[in-house]
C-alpha cells in the first residue's frame, strides 16, 4: 500500500502543474484581449472627437462664407430643400464662355471678340493658347431696316476668371461678371454740329435720334496708365461729308469699373491716339479735327480724380488765362484767333526773359500752341500749285507779306484769290484784325483786312472801315488801291481818284471797329498799350 501510494504522488504534481499552466495561458489571453479592447475604445474615442471637430470647423467655415460671400457656398443648394436654398443671383454665379454666349443669344444679343485685359497675356500679344484671367466682352445687337454695319454696340462687360475652388477644379474655365456698362450711341445733332461749336453730348436734348457705335478698339500702348483704354467708333454721312464719331472708354482695375470719358468726332477720318505733346511723363490723348489746312487739335491730359480715390479723368488743355501778364494775355489772344506761330514765338521769347519758369499749366499751353504752329508752318512751307492755296496757308500762318507777294506776282490769278477772300467766314478776317490790334503799323495785315472787307461788303463799307484806322496816309491809300486793282485784274485812274475822294485823312490815332465782314463784332476794340512796340513785339 505504501509503495502504491508513493507511486501516485508524481502524477498529482503533474496535474497541478498543468492546471497552473492553463490558468496562466488564460490569464495572458485575457490580458491581451483587454489591451486590444482598450486600444479599440481609445481609437474610436479619438476618431469621434477628431471627426466632430472637423465637422464643427467645416460648419463654422461654411457659416462664415455664407455671411461674407453666399455664392461661394451655392453648391449646397443641390442638397437643400427648396425652402432652404441659399438666395444667390444667377448673374453672380460663374459661367463658362459657352454659357455666357448661350445666355446672350436668348436675349437676341451677339457676342463680339473679347479683348484681353490680363497684363501677362497682353505682353505676349494675346496668344490664343492662353486663357485670359480678365477680359472685356463687347455685346452687339442687330439693327432694324439696316443695309450696312447692322450690328450696333449695346453693352460692355468685364469678366474675370473664377478663383473659387469649386470651379477651378472643373475642366472648363468659369468666369464671373466684374462690371458692365450700357452703350447707347451719340445724338445726331452732336455729331452733325460744326467742329469747334460748343455742343456737349451730356447737355444735348435730342435724345431720341441716336447714332450707334459699330466698333470697339483697344489702345495698344504699354505706356498708358493707369488701367485700360478703348475707343468706340461709328460712321455717319451728312450730305457729301463723311463723319467719324465715337467715345473714349476707360476700365479702372482698382475701382473695377467701366467709365465713358468723353465723346469725339471729326470729318478727316483721323482716329484718337496717344501722343507725347507736353513734357509730362505720360502721353496725352490727341483728337485731330483738322479741316483741310486749318488745324484743330484737342489734347487731354490724364489727371487723378479729386472726388473718388484712385479715379482718373481727362482734362483738356485750353487757352484760358492762368495769370495776369500783358505778353501772356496777348499771346493767348493770337492763339485763340488762329495765329499759332506768332503766339508760340511770343511765348517762347517771354519764357526766356522770365527769371522764374512758367507753371506746368502754362507750359502745357505753350506745347499745345506749338502743336498747332508746327502744322501751319508745314502747310505754309509747301509749294502749292494754286496761288489761292498758297495765299491761304500764308495767311493762316500769319505771313502777311509773303501772301501779298503771291498776289502781286501772280498774273491772271486775281479772281481766284478774290474768290478765296469772298468765301472766308471769319478765320482770315479775325487773324488780320487781331494782328492790327497788336500792331497797327503792320501795313500788310491792314491790306488783307481791307481786301477781305471790300470783296465781301463792297468798297464803300471798306472805305468807311478804313477811316477808323490810325495814321492812314496818302501813301497807304495808294498802296491799298493798287492791291485792290491787282485783285480785280485792272488799274484805272478813275478808280484811283474815286477811292481817294471817298477817304478823309485822319490825323489822330483811332481804333479799328473790330467788326467782322458780315457786320458782327468779334473782337474787343480797345487799343493795345503803348509799351507794346517798346517791348519789341512789332512783327506780328
RORONU-377750 format. One line per field, with one value per residue (C-alpha): residue in one letter; x, y, z. Coordinates in Angstrom, 2 decimals. Layout:
N
res = c(A;...)
east = c(X;...)
north = c(Y;...)
up = c(Z;...)
END
This chain:
540
res = c(X;X;X;X;X;X;X;X;X;X;X;X;X;X;X;X;X;X;X;X;X;X;X;X;X;X;X;X;X;X;X;X;X;X;X;X;X;X;X;X;X;X;X;X;X;X;X;X;X;X;X;X;X;X;X;X;X;X;X;X;X;X;X;X;X;X;X;X;X;X;X;X;X;X;X;X;X;X;X;X;X;X;X;X;X;X;X;X;X;X;X;X;X;X;X;X;X;X;X;X;X;X;X;X;X;X;X;X;X;X;X;X;X;X;X;X;X;X;X;X;X;X;X;X;X;X;X;X;X;X;X;X;X;X;X;X;X;X;X;X;X;X;X;X;X;X;X;X;X;X;X;X;X;X;X;X;X;X;X;X;X;X;X;X;X;X;X;X;X;X;X;X;X;X;X;X;X;X;X;X;X;X;X;X;X;X;X;X;X;X;X;X;X;X;X;X;X;X;X;X;X;X;X;X;X;X;X;X;X;X;X;X;X;X;X;X;X;X;X;X;X;X;X;X;X;X;X;X;X;X;X;X;X;X;X;X;X;X;X;X;X;X;X;X;X;X;X;X;X;X;X;X;X;X;X;X;X;X;X;X;X;X;X;X;X;X;X;X;X;X;X;X;X;X;X;X;X;X;X;X;X;X;X;X;X;X;X;X;X;X;X;X;X;X;X;X;X;X;X;X;X;X;X;X;X;X;X;X;X;X;X;X;X;X;X;X;X;X;X;X;X;X;X;X;X;X;X;X;X;X;X;X;X;X;X;X;X;X;X;X;X;X;X;X;X;X;X;X;X;X;X;X;X;X;X;X;X;X;X;X;X;X;X;X;X;X;X;X;X;X;X;X;X;X;X;X;X;X;X;X;X;X;X;X;X;X;X;X;X;X;X;X;X;X;X;X;X;X;X;X;X;X;X;X;X;X;X;X;X;X;X;X;X;X;X;X;X;X;X;X;X;X;X;X;X;X;X;X;X;X;X;X;X;X;X;X;X;X;X;X;X;X;X;X;X;X;X;X;X;X;X;X;X;X;X;X;X;X;X;X;X;X;X;X;X;X;X;X;X;X;X;X;X;X;X;X;X;X;X;X;X;X;X;X;X;X;X;X;X;X;X;X;X;X;X;X;X;X;X;X;X;X;X;X;X;X;X;X;X;X;X;X;X;X;X;X;X;X;X;X;X;X;X;X;X;X;X;X;X;X;X;X;X;X;X;X;X;X;X;X)
east = c(0.00;2.68;4.50;1.40;0.68;4.14;3.71;0.66;2.34;4.21;1.02;-0.80;2.03;1.89;-1.87;-1.48;1.22;-0.91;-3.79;-1.44;-0.15;-3.71;-4.60;-1.54;-2.44;-5.98;-4.71;-2.35;-5.10;-7.47;-4.81;-4.22;-7.95;-8.26;-5.42;-6.92;-10.33;-8.83;-6.93;-10.05;-12.05;-9.34;-9.03;-12.79;-12.98;-10.24;-11.85;-15.18;-13.51;-11.48;-14.43;-16.67;-14.04;-13.70;-17.44;-17.63;-14.79;-16.38;-19.75;-18.06;-16.21;-19.35;-21.18;-18.50;-18.65;-22.44;-22.21;-19.33;-19.88;-23.02;-22.30;-19.23;-21.48;-24.18;-23.27;-25.15;-28.40;-28.19;-28.67;-31.05;-34.85;-36.49;-37.48;-33.93;-31.96;-29.40;-30.62;-27.94;-28.43;-27.92;-25.64;-23.25;-22.71;-19.54;-20.22;-18.26;-17.88;-20.35;-22.90;-22.38;-22.91;-26.00;-27.49;-26.92;-28.25;-31.54;-31.71;-31.08;-27.62;-24.41;-21.08;-18.17;-14.48;-13.17;-10.30;-7.80;-7.06;-4.65;-1.16;0.67;-1.46;-1.14;2.65;2.58;0.47;-2.74;-1.67;-4.73;-3.37;-3.56;-6.87;-7.04;-7.77;-9.55;-11.19;-13.66;-16.59;-18.43;-22.07;-23.94;-27.44;-28.87;-30.43;-33.73;-34.02;-30.26;-28.20;-24.63;-22.93;-26.07;-24.60;-24.63;-22.77;-25.19;-23.17;-19.66;-18.87;-15.74;-15.31;-12.70;-11.64;-13.24;-10.88;-13.33;-12.04;-15.30;-14.87;-11.08;-11.25;-13.61;-12.32;-13.85;-12.82;-15.53;-15.79;-17.76;-19.08;-17.00;-18.85;-20.96;-21.76;-24.75;-23.90;-26.47;-24.61;-24.37;-27.08;-27.32;-27.26;-23.96;-22.36;-23.55;-22.63;-19.72;-16.28;-15.46;-19.08;-19.56;-22.26;-21.88;-23.32;-24.39;-26.42;-27.98;-31.74;-32.06;-32.11;-34.39;-32.15;-29.13;-26.32;-24.90;-21.37;-20.29;-16.69;-14.56;-10.76;-8.19;-5.30;-2.31;0.27;2.19;3.00;-0.64;-1.61;-3.49;-5.97;-7.07;-8.28;-10.60;-12.36;-15.77;-16.38;-19.28;-19.71;-22.34;-22.83;-24.21;-24.88;-21.42;-19.49;-18.39;-18.22;-16.41;-17.52;-17.05;-16.36;-13.35;-13.87;-11.69;-11.57;-10.21;-8.94;-8.63;-12.27;-13.37;-15.46;-16.04;-16.46;-17.34;-14.69;-15.59;-17.20;-15.35;-15.92;-14.17;-14.54;-10.96;-11.14;-8.39;-8.81;-7.93;-4.36;-1.99;0.93;3.63;2.50;3.79;6.83;4.87;5.75;2.53;1.21;-1.77;-4.91;-4.95;-8.12;-7.40;-10.30;-8.23;-10.16;-8.01;-5.18;-6.86;-5.52;-7.90;-6.50;-7.99;-5.46;-6.39;-4.14;-4.75;-5.34;-6.21;-9.82;-10.43;-13.81;-13.15;-9.88;-7.95;-10.24;-8.92;-10.25;-9.29;-8.57;-8.42;-5.63;-7.38;-6.39;-7.94;-5.83;-3.87;-2.19;-2.07;0.73;0.49;2.68;0.99;-2.52;-1.78;-0.19;-3.41;-5.35;-3.23;-3.69;-7.45;-7.74;-5.55;-2.20;-0.41;3.11;3.27;1.72;4.30;7.18;5.98;5.55;8.95;10.50;8.68;9.82;13.45;13.07;11.39;13.50;11.06;9.84;6.23;3.87;3.06;-0.32;1.30;3.95;1.17;-0.48;2.81;3.16;-0.47;0.12;3.36;1.47;-0.81;2.09;4.01;1.05;0.52;4.27;4.40;1.43;2.80;6.24;4.78;4.99;1.32;0.40;-2.65;-1.91;-5.06;-3.98;-0.56;-2.18;-4.48;-1.69;0.44;-2.41;-3.24;0.38;0.46;2.78;1.12;3.94;4.54;0.83;0.89;3.91;1.91;-0.90;1.36;3.43;0.55;-0.74;-4.36;-4.97;-6.65;-10.10;-9.05;-7.66;-10.72;-12.97;-10.88;-11.41;-15.09;-15.62;-13.94;-16.27;-14.16;-10.97;-8.85;-10.66;-10.13;-6.45;-5.83;-7.77;-6.06;-2.69;-3.71;-4.88;-1.49;0.49;-1.45;1.65;1.56;0.52;0.35;-2.19;-4.17;-4.15;-5.61;-8.30;-9.23;-9.30;-11.46;-13.94;-14.01;-14.84;-17.46;-19.13;-18.12;-15.70;-17.96;-18.13;-14.39;-13.54;-15.73;-13.88;-10.54;-11.34;-11.35;-7.81;-4.93;-2.46;-3.83;-1.61;-1.96;0.76;-1.23;-4.35;-2.46;-0.90;-4.30;-5.79;-3.03;-3.56;-7.30;-6.71;-4.42;-7.06;-9.63;-7.16;-7.14;-5.81;-7.69;-7.12;-10.85;-10.66;-7.66;-9.41;-12.59;-11.00;-9.00;-12.08;-14.06;-11.48;-10.90;-7.40;-7.34;-4.67;-5.31;-4.88;-8.24;-9.33;-10.42;-14.00;-13.36;-16.28;-16.42;-17.05;-20.67;-21.06;-20.75;-18.44;-15.85;-13.09;-12.65;-11.75;-9.54;-6.18;-3.07;-0.82;1.77;4.57;3.72;6.04;8.59;8.92;9.77;6.58;6.03;6.41;3.07)
north = c(0.00;2.36;1.52;2.12;5.45;6.65;5.99;8.32;11.49;12.49;12.21;14.58;17.02;16.94;17.55;20.55;21.94;21.56;23.43;26.20;26.48;26.59;29.37;31.29;30.92;32.04;35.00;36.03;35.70;37.76;40.42;40.62;40.87;43.59;45.59;45.20;46.27;49.28;50.29;49.98;52.07;54.75;54.85;55.07;57.87;59.86;59.29;60.54;63.54;64.47;63.87;66.05;68.80;68.62;68.82;71.75;73.55;72.81;74.11;77.17;77.91;77.40;79.79;82.42;82.01;82.18;85.51;87.02;85.57;83.44;82.49;80.51;78.01;77.98;74.32;73.40;74.19;70.75;69.10;71.58;71.58;74.28;76.42;76.33;77.15;79.93;83.04;83.78;85.91;83.95;86.62;86.21;82.53;81.96;80.71;79.27;81.22;78.87;79.53;83.29;83.17;80.99;83.36;86.36;84.53;84.02;87.83;88.29;89.65;88.91;88.35;90.28;89.45;89.64;91.98;90.60;92.84;90.48;92.03;88.73;87.88;91.37;91.21;88.04;89.59;87.90;84.36;82.25;79.30;81.23;81.93;85.46;85.95;89.24;90.34;92.86;91.44;93.72;92.83;93.77;93.52;93.74;96.98;97.03;98.26;98.23;97.65;98.02;97.90;96.32;95.36;98.12;98.04;98.00;96.84;96.29;93.67;92.77;89.15;87.66;84.05;82.50;81.79;79.57;76.04;74.51;75.99;75.80;72.00;71.78;71.11;74.27;77.74;79.70;83.49;85.83;89.25;92.12;95.12;96.16;99.38;100.13;101.83;103.98;105.89;109.66;112.12;113.09;116.82;116.43;114.50;116.92;120.10;122.04;121.34;123.79;124.50;124.07;121.38;118.95;115.48;115.45;118.65;117.65;117.43;115.40;112.07;110.23;110.42;108.29;107.23;103.83;102.62;99.69;99.07;98.98;99.06;98.93;101.38;99.04;101.16;99.67;103.15;104.02;104.05;103.58;100.97;100.12;102.50;101.88;103.92;103.30;104.23;104.88;106.48;108.89;110.66;114.19;115.05;114.63;114.76;111.56;111.98;109.62;109.77;107.82;107.72;107.07;104.27;103.53;100.45;101.12;97.85;99.43;100.51;97.58;99.97;101.00;104.70;106.80;109.53;111.78;111.90;112.83;113.37;114.60;114.76;113.89;110.22;110.51;108.24;109.24;108.46;108.91;111.21;112.96;116.57;118.10;117.32;115.22;111.59;110.24;110.67;112.88;111.89;113.67;114.12;115.56;117.59;119.42;120.79;120.87;123.30;124.70;122.92;121.98;119.66;118.64;117.48;115.83;115.07;112.14;113.52;111.93;112.43;114.57;113.23;109.47;107.89;106.06;107.55;109.22;111.90;113.50;117.21;119.31;121.78;125.07;128.66;130.07;132.66;131.37;134.57;138.28;139.37;141.55;139.41;136.21;137.61;138.86;135.53;133.78;136.34;135.47;131.74;131.98;133.64;131.11;132.92;129.95;130.64;134.29;133.23;130.50;132.79;135.40;132.92;131.40;134.87;135.59;132.28;133.16;136.63;135.40;134.83;132.20;129.42;129.18;126.88;123.42;124.70;127.49;125.10;122.79;125.73;126.55;122.95;122.98;126.15;124.70;121.63;123.85;126.06;123.08;122.19;125.70;126.06;122.81;123.86;127.33;125.95;123.78;124.88;124.97;124.86;127.02;130.70;130.93;127.90;129.45;132.71;130.78;128.86;132.02;133.97;131.14;131.13;134.96;135.52;138.69;139.99;136.61;136.36;139.84;138.83;135.94;138.37;140.94;138.42;136.23;137.18;136.45;134.85;137.80;136.32;133.05;134.89;137.14;134.07;132.80;136.03;136.13;132.62;133.43;133.01;134.85;132.85;135.14;138.31;137.57;136.87;140.12;142.32;140.77;141.39;145.02;145.33;144.27;146.15;148.92;149.69;146.28;147.55;144.08;142.94;146.15;145.41;141.92;143.11;145.84;143.42;140.91;143.59;145.02;141.73;140.83;144.15;146.47;149.39;151.86;149.77;149.03;152.74;153.58;150.99;152.31;155.80;154.39;153.09;155.09;157.05;156.31;158.30;159.07;156.52;153.86;154.73;154.46;151.19;149.68;150.97;149.32;146.00;146.15;146.83;143.78;141.71;142.92;142.42;146.05;149.52;152.71;156.36;156.78;154.11;155.86;159.22;157.53;155.82;158.90;161.08;158.82;158.85;161.59;161.78;161.03;162.85;161.31;157.67;155.90;152.45;149.91;148.83;145.17;144.13;141.01;141.47;140.50;143.30;141.27;142.45;139.76;141.47;143.91;147.20;148.50;149.73;147.87;149.54;151.91;149.85;147.05;148.40;149.46;145.81;144.78;142.90;144.74;141.89;140.14)
up = c(0.00;0.97;-2.17;-4.24;-2.64;-3.30;-6.96;-7.20;-5.91;-9.12;-11.16;-8.82;-9.10;-12.85;-12.77;-10.56;-12.84;-15.95;-14.31;-13.35;-16.92;-18.24;-15.83;-16.92;-20.55;-19.89;-17.92;-20.68;-23.27;-21.17;-20.73;-24.49;-25.16;-22.54;-24.11;-27.61;-26.37;-24.62;-27.76;-29.88;-27.49;-27.36;-31.13;-31.54;-29.00;-30.71;-34.10;-32.87;-31.24;-34.33;-36.65;-34.55;-34.51;-38.30;-38.75;-36.37;-38.21;-41.60;-40.49;-38.99;-42.25;-44.32;-41.98;-42.49;-46.27;-46.15;-44.34;-46.35;-49.84;-50.27;-53.89;-52.77;-50.95;-53.61;-54.33;-51.14;-52.94;-54.57;-51.16;-49.55;-49.79;-51.89;-48.91;-47.50;-50.66;-50.46;-52.39;-54.97;-58.10;-61.29;-62.76;-59.82;-60.50;-62.56;-66.07;-68.94;-72.18;-73.82;-71.08;-71.41;-75.18;-74.81;-72.23;-74.51;-77.54;-75.73;-75.38;-79.15;-78.37;-80.29;-78.56;-80.09;-79.98;-76.42;-75.53;-73.01;-70.04;-68.33;-68.31;-68.87;-71.89;-73.36;-73.11;-75.17;-77.91;-76.82;-77.62;-78.35;-76.39;-73.15;-71.49;-70.07;-66.41;-67.18;-70.43;-71.84;-73.79;-76.29;-76.88;-80.06;-81.39;-84.90;-86.12;-87.91;-91.50;-91.96;-95.11;-93.80;-90.38;-89.00;-85.64;-83.04;-79.75;-76.81;-73.81;-72.47;-69.84;-67.92;-66.86;-64.53;-64.12;-61.05;-58.16;-56.29;-55.69;-56.87;-60.37;-60.60;-60.30;-63.29;-66.80;-68.33;-67.22;-65.40;-65.29;-63.10;-64.10;-62.71;-64.14;-67.11;-68.97;-71.22;-74.54;-76.34;-79.09;-79.70;-80.62;-84.27;-83.51;-81.64;-84.50;-87.19;-85.29;-86.87;-85.49;-82.74;-81.87;-78.15;-78.04;-75.16;-75.57;-71.92;-72.41;-75.71;-75.67;-78.86;-77.06;-79.46;-82.53;-81.65;-83.98;-82.96;-82.39;-84.54;-83.42;-80.30;-80.34;-77.56;-77.41;-77.63;-75.85;-72.94;-71.57;-70.94;-67.30;-65.18;-66.34;-69.87;-72.59;-75.56;-78.20;-79.71;-83.34;-85.67;-89.08;-90.37;-93.69;-93.79;-97.43;-99.02;-95.75;-94.02;-90.24;-87.89;-84.26;-81.05;-77.34;-75.12;-72.58;-69.55;-67.33;-63.85;-62.31;-58.85;-58.82;-61.03;-63.11;-66.74;-67.49;-70.55;-70.53;-73.49;-76.94;-80.13;-83.85;-86.98;-90.73;-91.67;-90.68;-88.07;-85.04;-81.47;-80.45;-77.53;-78.23;-76.25;-76.65;-73.41;-71.31;-68.81;-68.05;-69.56;-73.07;-73.86;-75.73;-79.10;-81.14;-84.59;-86.00;-88.61;-91.58;-94.71;-93.83;-90.71;-87.59;-84.83;-82.16;-78.86;-76.28;-72.97;-70.02;-67.66;-64.16;-60.85;-59.81;-56.74;-55.64;-55.76;-54.67;-57.44;-60.10;-63.27;-65.60;-68.90;-68.51;-71.72;-72.37;-73.03;-73.82;-70.67;-68.91;-65.92;-64.69;-65.45;-67.78;-70.87;-73.10;-71.96;-72.44;-75.95;-76.87;-75.91;-77.97;-81.01;-80.45;-79.94;-83.33;-85.16;-85.23;-83.69;-84.95;-83.73;-80.41;-79.89;-80.86;-78.38;-75.52;-76.20;-76.01;-72.75;-71.29;-71.91;-70.34;-67.13;-64.02;-62.78;-65.07;-66.13;-64.25;-65.60;-66.80;-68.88;-70.20;-71.35;-73.15;-74.87;-76.05;-77.19;-79.23;-80.61;-81.86;-83.96;-85.06;-86.41;-88.60;-90.02;-90.69;-92.63;-94.76;-95.47;-96.38;-99.13;-102.75;-103.71;-107.37;-106.71;-105.85;-103.75;-101.71;-101.17;-100.05;-97.70;-95.97;-95.67;-94.09;-91.67;-90.51;-90.21;-93.16;-94.38;-96.59;-98.28;-99.10;-100.67;-102.72;-104.17;-105.05;-106.68;-108.66;-109.82;-113.23;-114.12;-110.71;-109.03;-109.45;-107.83;-104.80;-104.72;-104.56;-101.65;-99.72;-100.58;-99.18;-95.86;-92.89;-90.36;-89.94;-92.18;-91.09;-87.40;-87.95;-89.81;-87.37;-84.34;-85.97;-86.49;-82.90;-81.57;-84.22;-86.02;-88.13;-89.83;-93.27;-94.85;-92.25;-92.88;-96.62;-96.24;-93.84;-96.32;-99.28;-97.41;-96.41;-99.94;-101.71;-99.12;-98.26;-101.09;-101.40;-99.66;-96.49;-96.67;-97.06;-94.09;-92.02;-93.24;-91.94;-88.42;-88.64;-87.13;-89.23;-92.70;-95.07;-98.78;-99.48;-97.63;-99.61;-102.91;-101.73;-100.92;-104.17;-106.16;-104.39;-104.96;-108.64;-108.87;-107.14;-109.69;-112.54;-113.72;-112.84;-113.78;-112.92;-112.25;-109.58;-108.00;-107.76;-106.56;-103.57;-102.57;-102.83;-100.53;-97.73;-95.22;-93.81;-90.09;-88.13;-84.73;-83.73;-83.98;-83.01;-85.60;-85.39;-84.62;-86.84;-88.99;-92.72;-92.10;-89.58;-86.35;-83.60;-82.97;-81.01;-78.20;-79.88;-77.10;-78.35;-77.18;-74.62;-75.99;-74.45;-76.89;-79.58;-76.98;-75.91;-79.45;-80.37;-83.61;-86.05;-85.61)
END
